[in-house]
């Protein structure tokens, strides 16, 4: 957007005029177990194009946090290796190790059952049978969160159902059974 372009230009000018590094924190959408890449964290493409480096922070589905060098303009970076960390009781960040991002993301919580996924699918089937073809995510949250599953579990399972071709995300927050 023009606003993002003007902002990044002003930030670059300020950085050059003061001889300092400016850090911009940009919140991204929920990752749902996806790796951090320039495409998944970019948000505004203009911001991604103008930054000298991008560092991402993510959390795996089983709660492990990690930091990753996503892109550097003037230096090579290892995009596969990440640093895992924890936040201590004193709110300090403590590096706990290093790992390949894909191995971290593939280590789910260990459950093999599809109970939560099936609950969601059954509700969508029931609603379709009663004539309601579109289900807002708010309805799903009211039905399942926090009594039967967490909000994260709900949206993780919606993503799984979508990947499996069983449901369709019509737009943000609106789902239906796949045709």
Secondary structure, 3 states (H helix, E strand, C coil): CHHHHHHHHHHHHHHHHHCCCCCCCCCCCCCCCCCCCHHHHCCCHHHHHHCCEEEEEEECCCCCEEEEEEEECCCCCCCCEEEEEEECCCCCEEEEEEEEHHHHHHCCCCCCCCHHHHHHHHHHHHHHHCCCCCEEHHHHHHHHCCCCCCHHHHHHHHHHHHHCCCEEEEECCEEEECC
